[in-house]
């Protein structure tokens, strides 16, 4: 084995090809070797080529027998072929061409190596610049992340201070709310009864959800009860509204603080991240996604506005707590009269609903009977259609069989005309029957829809009776009178 050449780190070894079977004359070989470069082992160093090149180069050229070129003649009779070109009988190239080809390959190899050396030098400079630029850019990003972390920590401390102050003020206002609720406890019972009656009546369904006299009387009862504690209720509403305002401000502070904590955690993680850190991945195209929603100025202004809003809410809450007073005012007679009016309205409405329910049941029974009758007719029509379809099959089968008559037997005779007429008559009859069937089915659907409406209305009436008679009146009869609640008896 002889080393021909090696590209990069891979080596290719091929056996030396055997000498050709036909050699040139000694005189011509000696003349062709004059003034040639002596043999050097380095001349076999060639640029990298695929393995198939060496496999092709290793093939031994052979000459086919001359008998194949001249079939029919014995070997002794064949005249040898003599080339007209000087320099050999079978040579295709001269030795000068061979040496010239080698020199060309050497020059190309030297040029390629020189270009590769220049490319490696450029690559070394580029890699060095890339490392320096990456280190400088990463250092600037790390410094900016550190400054961002300091800003977040400052606003986090401000939010924590304001959040603690808001929690204390909200707790104080909640205590005042409880005091107002205890002051209204004496009139809370009748008010809750009337309010629950209204809520229960909101569960009425369909057409029964009307604004009737019962609802008007219940609303009037609620107004009368409210008038007895108007000032306290207004104060309580104001306190509730202020509590909601405080809650909203507190939620904004907590949300902002939670966002700051999460942002601080993320930025700290990014600040501590290095090239050797774990969990690093490629995110292609992430630099083209701009998910930011603020700039440093708007970011700081947002937190400052939240703190200012919380401070304003705290000041209003403190002022409200200072001006809150408890007052009790009520009239037992007016509340009792309204209580009786509501009960009378309930009794009248229950009677009306019971009468309507009885009429609905009567109409529902008649509708169900009609549905049964129309369903029977539909079955009769369907049976008739099936019978006519069987007759149609017979006629069409006959016509189909008669189309197979040979030659002149395909006669338009009376039987043929009658069969065609029969098919047309049956088709017309089927169309009429199908129209009747559709009309009957439409009527059945209307009856079923009417039945559903009546059943739904019946359910509505039962629901209204249950709400008015069982829930509302049961609760109002079992509840003690307003006079006893207020302590006048």
SEKE-76614 format. One record per residue (C-alpha): x negated, y, z negated; residue in three letters. Coordinates in steps of 0.05 Angstrom, whole numbers, padded with zeros to 5 digits, always signed. Each point is the difference from the previous one (the first is absolute). Example, Ala and Ser with C-alpha at 12.3 -4.5 7.8 and 13.67 -1.06 7.14 Angstrom:
// residues 2
-00246-00090-00156ALA-00027+00069+00013SER
// end
This chain:
// residues 489
+00000+00000+00000UNK-00026+00070+00017UNK+00024+00066-00030UNK+00028+00043+00057UNK+00025+00059-00042UNK+00045+00020-00058UNK+00053+00055-00006UNK+00006+00032-00069UNK+00000-00057-00050UNK+00025-00056+00045UNK-00051-00042+00038UNK+00012-00038+00064UNK-00045-00058+00018UNK+00005-00034+00068UNK-00045-00053+00032UNK-00047+00021+00055UNK+00031-00018+00067UNK-00036-00055+00038UNK-00040+00019+00062UNK+00037-00001+00065UNK-00003-00062+00042UNK-00026+00036+00062UNK-00062+00042-00011UNK-00028+00052+00048UNK-00065-00010+00036UNK-00064+00014-00040UNK-00022+00054+00048UNK+00065+00039-00005UNK+00001-00008-00076UNK-00071+00027-00007UNK+00016+00059+00045UNK+00062+00017-00038UNK-00035+00002-00068UNK-00050+00055+00020UNK+00002+00065-00040UNK+00053-00026-00048UNK+00006+00013-00074UNK-00028-00057-00041UNK+00048-00042-00042UNK+00018+00024-00070UNK+00045-00035-00049UNK+00035+00067-00016UNK+00027+00003+00071UNK+00052-00051-00019UNK+00032+00046-00051UNK+00067+00019+00031UNK+00059+00040-00026UNK+00058-00037-00032UNK+00044-00039+00047UNK+00057-00048-00013UNK-00014-00073-00008UNK+00032-00016+00066UNK-00056+00038+00035UNK-00053-00046-00027UNK+00041-00061+00015UNK+00007+00022+00072UNK-00074+00016+00004UNK-00019-00069-00026UNK+00032-00037+00057UNK-00050-00036+00045UNK+00009+00015+00074UNK+00003-00062+00043UNK+00004-00011+00074UNK+00051-00045+00031UNK-00025-00053+00047UNK-00006+00019+00072UNK+00043-00059+00020UNK+00061+00037-00027UNK-00012+00057+00050UNK-00006-00047+00058UNK+00050-00056-00007UNK-00004-00057+00050UNK-00077+00001+00009UNK-00048-00045-00037UNK-00051+00033-00044UNK-00057-00015+00048UNK+00036+00036+00058UNK+00015+00065-00038UNK-00041+00060+00022UNK-00024+00040-00061UNK+00025+00072-00007UNK-00055+00052+00008UNK+00015+00071-00023UNK-00017+00057+00047UNK-00021+00044-00058UNK-00075-00001-00014UNK-00024-00022-00068UNK+00032-00066-00009UNK+00049-00050+00025UNK+00055+00008-00052UNK-00017+00063-00040UNK+00054+00054-00009UNK-00043+00053-00036UNK-00073+00018+00002UNK-00047+00000-00059UNK-00003+00076+00006UNK+00075+00003-00012UNK-00008-00044-00061UNK-00053+00044-00031UNK+00038+00063+00018UNK+00062-00027-00034UNK-00040-00016-00063UNK-00030+00071-00002UNK+00069+00030+00008UNK+00026-00041-00058UNK-00059+00021-00043UNK+00012+00074+00013UNK+00074-00006-00014UNK-00016-00035-00066UNK-00048+00055-00021UNK+00050+00054+00017UNK+00055-00035-00039UNK-00045-00008-00061UNK-00020+00073+00003UNK+00073+00022+00002UNK+00015-00047-00058UNK-00055+00031-00041UNK+00026+00070+00013UNK+00071-00023-00018UNK-00025-00030-00066UNK-00035+00065-00018UNK+00064+00040+00015UNK+00041-00049-00040UNK-00047+00006-00060UNK+00007+00076+00001UNK+00076-00005+00008UNK+00007-00050-00058UNK-00042+00045-00045UNK+00043+00061+00017UNK+00064-00040-00011UNK-00023-00022-00069UNK-00020+00070-00020UNK+00065+00031+00026UNK+00042-00054-00034UNK-00036+00010-00066UNK+00010+00076+00004UNK+00074-00006+00019UNK+00014-00051-00055UNK-00035+00044-00051UNK+00043+00060+00019UNK+00063-00042-00003UNK-00019-00026-00069UNK-00014+00071-00025UNK+00068+00024+00025UNK+00034-00059-00034UNK-00034+00019-00066UNK+00025+00071+00006UNK+00070-00025+00015UNK-00001-00045-00062UNK-00018+00060-00043UNK+00059+00040+00028UNK+00048-00058-00013UNK-00025-00007-00072UNK+00013+00074-00014UNK+00072-00002+00026UNK+00012-00065-00036UNK-00017+00033-00067UNK+00046+00059+00015UNK+00057-00048+00018UNK-00010-00041-00063UNK+00004+00062-00044UNK+00064+00026+00033UNK+00032-00069+00000UNK-00010-00008-00075UNK+00031+00069-00012UNK+00059-00017+00045UNK+00012-00067-00035UNK+00003+00035-00068UNK+00049+00053+00026UNK+00044-00052+00033UNK+00004-00040-00065UNK+00021+00062-00038UNK+00054+00016+00050UNK+00025-00072-00002UNK+00009+00007-00075UNK+00042+00062+00011UNK+00042-00039+00051UNK+00014-00053-00053UNK+00023+00054-00049UNK+00049+00027+00051UNK+00027-00069+00015UNK+00013-00013-00074UNK+00038+00066-00004UNK+00045-00023+00056UNK+00011-00070-00030UNK+00069+00019-00030UNK+00031+00012+00069UNK-00040-00051+00038UNK+00050-00057-00009UNK+00061+00031+00036UNK-00045+00028+00054UNK-00031-00068+00014UNK+00069-00032+00004UNK+00024+00049+00052UNK-00065-00004+00038UNK+00001-00076+00001UNK+00072+00002+00026UNK-00023+00043+00058UNK-00059-00046+00014UNK+00045-00061-00002UNK+00049+00032+00048UNK-00058+00014+00048UNK-00002-00075+00009UNK+00067+00001+00035UNK-00004-00024+00071UNK+00027+00024+00067UNK+00063+00043+00002UNK+00010-00005-00075UNK-00061+00044-00011UNK+00044+00063-00001UNK+00000+00062-00041UNK+00065-00012-00038UNK+00031+00032-00062UNK-00038-00047-00046UNK-00067+00023+00027UNK+00021+00073-00006UNK+00021-00010-00072UNK-00064-00036-00017UNK-00041+00057+00030UNK+00041+00049-00040UNK-00012-00040-00063UNK-00075+00001+00012UNK+00003+00076+00011UNK+00038+00010-00065UNK-00050-00042-00039UNK-00057+00037+00033UNK+00030+00067-00018UNK-00005-00018-00074UNK-00074-00006+00004UNK-00016+00045+00059UNK-00058+00038-00029UNK-00033-00062-00028UNK+00009-00037+00065UNK-00029+00058+00039UNK-00060+00000-00046UNK-00006-00075+00007UNK+00003+00005+00076UNK-00054+00053-00002UNK-00043-00044-00044UNK+00011-00060+00046UNK-00018+00043+00061UNK-00063+00024-00036UNK-00017-00071-00018UNK+00006-00020+00072UNK-00044+00058+00020UNK-00051-00020-00053UNK+00004-00072+00024UNK-00012+00021+00072UNK-00059+00043-00020UNK-00027-00057-00042UNK+00008-00050+00056UNK-00037+00047+00047UNK-00057+00006-00050UNK-00002-00075-00011UNK+00002-00014+00074UNK-00055+00051+00013UNK-00041-00028-00057UNK+00009-00071+00026UNK-00021+00022+00069UNK-00061+00035-00029UNK-00019-00063-00039UNK+00007-00044+00061UNK-00038+00051+00043UNK-00054+00004-00053UNK-00006-00076-00002UNK-00005-00004+00076UNK-00050+00057+00006UNK-00042-00029-00057UNK+00000-00067+00036UNK-00022+00034+00064UNK-00052+00041-00037UNK-00032-00064-00029UNK+00004-00037+00067UNK-00067-00017+00033UNK-00022-00038+00062UNK-00012-00061-00043UNK+00068+00002-00034UNK+00050-00056+00007UNK+00065+00003+00037UNK-00024+00043+00058UNK+00035-00012+00066UNK+00008+00032+00068UNK+00064+00041+00011UNK+00000+00016+00073UNK+00030+00067+00018UNK+00011+00023-00073UNK-00038+00064+00014UNK+00053+00020+00051UNK+00057-00007-00050UNK+00012+00065-00037UNK+00045-00019-00059UNK-00015+00063-00040UNK+00058+00044-00021UNK-00036+00057-00035UNK-00063+00042-00003UNK-00039+00017-00063UNK+00038+00067-00007UNK+00069-00031+00006UNK-00022-00059-00044UNK-00020+00046-00057UNK+00062+00044+00010UNK+00046-00060-00004UNK-00026-00020-00069UNK+00000+00073-00023UNK+00073+00007+00021UNK+00019-00063-00038UNK-00032+00027-00063UNK+00033+00068+00008UNK+00068-00033+00010UNK-00009-00041-00063UNK-00020+00062-00040UNK+00062+00037+00024UNK+00045-00059-00018UNK-00031-00003-00069UNK+00012+00074-00012UNK+00074-00006+00021UNK+00009-00061-00044UNK-00028+00035-00061UNK+00046+00059+00011UNK+00061-00046+00007UNK-00016-00036-00065UNK-00004+00066-00037UNK+00069+00024+00025UNK+00039-00065-00009UNK+00057+00001-00051UNK+00053-00051-00017UNK+00073+00022+00002UNK+00062-00043-00008UNK+00067+00022+00027UNK+00061-00043+00015UNK+00076-00002-00004UNK+00031-00067-00019UNK+00071+00017+00022UNK-00018+00017+00071UNK-00042-00063+00007UNK+00057-00043-00028UNK+00052+00029+00048UNK-00045-00012+00059UNK-00012-00071-00024UNK+00075-00014+00001UNK+00009+00030+00070UNK-00054-00046+00027UNK+00035-00061-00029UNK+00067+00020+00031UNK-00033+00009+00069UNK-00032-00069-00006UNK+00068-00032-00015UNK+00033+00032+00061UNK-00057-00019+00047UNK+00000-00072-00023UNK+00074-00006+00017UNK-00011+00026+00070UNK-00057-00048+00014UNK+00041-00060-00025UNK+00057+00017+00049UNK-00048+00007+00058UNK-00032-00067-00017UNK+00068-00035+00002UNK+00015+00027+00070UNK-00068-00020+00027UNK+00011-00072-00023UNK+00066-00003+00038UNK-00031+00025+00065UNK-00059-00047-00008UNK+00045-00061-00004UNK+00036+00019+00064UNK-00066+00012+00037UNK-00027-00067-00020UNK+00063-00034+00028UNK-00008+00036+00066UNK-00073-00020+00004UNK+00019-00073-00008UNK+00050+00005+00057UNK-00046+00035+00049UNK-00056-00051-00015UNK+00049-00056+00019UNK+00015+00035+00067UNK-00074+00008+00014UNK-00010-00075-00009UNK+00056-00014+00050UNK-00031+00047+00051UNK-00068-00032-00008UNK+00030-00069+00011UNK+00034+00025+00063UNK-00065+00028+00026UNK-00035-00066-00011UNK+00054-00037+00038UNK-00004+00049+00059UNK-00075-00006+00001UNK+00005-00075+00006UNK+00048+00010+00059UNK-00049+00049+00031UNK-00056-00050-00006UNK+00041-00051+00039UNK+00016+00049+00056UNK-00072+00025+00006UNK-00028-00070-00001UNK+00047-00020+00056UNK-00023+00060+00041UNK-00073-00017-00014UNK+00010-00072+00021UNK+00035+00021+00065UNK-00060+00042+00020UNK-00038-00066+00011UNK+00045-00023+00056UNK-00041-00014+00063UNK+00002+00040+00064UNK+00069+00013+00028UNK+00032-00028-00063UNK-00013+00067-00032UNK+00070+00022+00018UNK+00037+00059-00029UNK+00062-00041-00011UNK+00060+00010-00045UNK-00034-00036-00057UNK-00060+00047+00004UNK+00045+00062+00001UNK+00042-00025-00058UNK-00062-00016-00042UNK-00027+00071+00012UNK+00067+00029-00018UNK+00004-00043-00062UNK-00069+00023-00024UNK+00020+00073+00010UNK+00065-00010-00037UNK-00034-00034-00058UNK-00053+00055-00004UNK+00055+00053-00001UNK+00036-00039-00054UNK-00064-00006-00041UNK-00012+00075+00006UNK+00070+00014-00026UNK-00009-00050-00056UNK-00067+00030-00020UNK+00032+00069-00001UNK+00054-00026-00045UNK-00052-00033-00043UNK-00040+00064-00006UNK+00063+00040-00016UNK+00018-00051-00054UNK-00069+00001-00028UNK-00001+00076-00001UNK+00067-00001-00036UNK-00027-00051-00048UNK-00060+00044-00014UNK+00046+00059-00013UNK+00041-00041-00047UNK-00063-00025-00035UNK-00025+00071-00005UNK+00066+00022-00028UNK-00003-00057-00049UNK-00070+00020-00020UNK+00022+00072-00010UNK+00058-00022-00044UNK-00044-00047-00040UNK-00052+00054-00008UNK+00054+00049-00021UNK+00026-00051-00050UNK-00070-00008-00029UNK-00005+00076-00004UNK+00066+00005-00037UNK-00020-00056-00048UNK-00066+00035-00013UNK+00034+00067-00012UNK+00050-00033-00048UNK-00057-00034-00037UNK-00039+00065-00007UNK+00059+00044-00021UNK+00038-00050-00043UNK-00055-00043-00031UNK-00063+00042-00003UNK+00024+00071-00006UNK+00065-00008-00039UNK-00029-00056-00043UNK-00058+00045-00019UNK+00044+00061-00013UNK+00050-00038-00043UNK-00054-00032-00043UNK-00040+00063-00009UNK+00016+00043-00063UNK+00032+00068+00010UNK-00040+00063+00009UNK+00026+00029-00065UNK-00027-00058-00040UNK-00067+00006+00036UNK-00006+00073-00017UNK+00015-00015-00073UNK+00064+00040-00007UNK+00041-00060-00025UNK
// end
